[in-house]
Amino acid sequence: MHASFRILDFLHFRSLINRIDLHSKLFDLSDEADYECIEAPCLNLYHKLPLCEFIQVRELVNGTHFAIELNSMLHVALYQDPSMA
């Protein structure tokens, strides 16, 4: 899967991914719970992923969000905080 996001689209996609209740899916024994469909309508992206791959995508998206937030905090600390100069 390959996708390029604008930041607002990425944040919306992340919120969609994080709204899915993994706990209930893990303990659900039905066949429907073995897969999760993820989509990003702005990119015409639609994938049906096994639950293991969905968890990996979720971790990747949350890790990317952390890196973006960290980069923003470092930028503020290094370039915009006058007490650091």
C-alpha positions in Angstrom: 0.0 0.0 0.0 1.3 3.4 -1.0 -0.3 6.7 -0.1 0.7 10.4 0.0 -1.3 12.5 2.4 -1.7 16.2 3.1 -1.4 16.8 6.8 -5.1 17.3 7.4 -6.0 14.2 5.4 -3.4 12.3 7.4 -4.9 13.5 10.7 -8.4 12.5 9.5 -7.1 9.1 8.4 -5.4 8.6 11.7 -8.6 9.4 13.6 -10.5 6.9 11.5 -7.9 4.2 12.1 -7.8 4.9 15.9 -11.6 4.8 16.2 -11.7 1.1 15.4 -12.1 -1.0 18.5 -9.3 -3.5 18.3 -10.2 -5.1 21.7 -13.6 -6.2 20.5 -12.2 -7.4 17.1 -9.5 -9.5 18.8 -12.1 -11.3 21.0 -14.7 -11.6 18.3 -14.6 -15.2 16.8 -16.6 -14.4 13.7 -15.0 -14.4 10.3 -15.9 -10.8 9.7 -13.7 -9.7 12.6 -10.6 -11.3 11.0 -10.4 -8.4 8.4 -10.7 -4.7 8.6 -11.5 -2.4 5.7 -9.7 0.9 5.7 -10.3 3.7 3.3 -9.2 7.2 2.6 -11.8 8.7 0.3 -9.7 11.7 -0.6 -7.1 9.3 -2.1 -9.4 6.7 -3.5 -7.7 4.3 -1.2 -9.6 1.2 -0.1 -8.0 -1.9 1.4 -9.3 -5.0 3.1 -6.5 -6.0 5.5 -6.2 -9.0 7.8 -6.3 -7.9 11.5 -2.5 -8.4 11.9 -1.7 -6.1 9.0 -4.3 -3.6 10.2 -2.5 -3.4 13.6 0.8 -2.8 11.9 -0.7 0.0 9.8 -2.2 1.5 12.9 1.2 1.4 14.7 2.9 2.9 11.6 0.3 5.7 11.4 0.6 6.5 15.1 4.4 6.4 14.9 4.3 8.8 12.0 2.1 11.1 14.0 4.6 11.0 16.9 7.4 11.9 14.5 5.5 14.8 13.1 4.6 16.1 16.6 8.2 15.7 17.7 9.5 17.6 14.7 7.1 20.4 15.4 8.1 20.7 19.0 11.8 20.7 18.1 11.2 23.4 15.5 9.4 25.6 18.1 12.1 25.0 20.7 15.0 25.6 18.3 13.7 28.4 16.1 10.8 30.2 17.8 11.6 30.2 21.5 13.6 33.4 22.3 14.8 32.0 25.6 16.8 29.3 23.7 18.8 31.9 21.8 
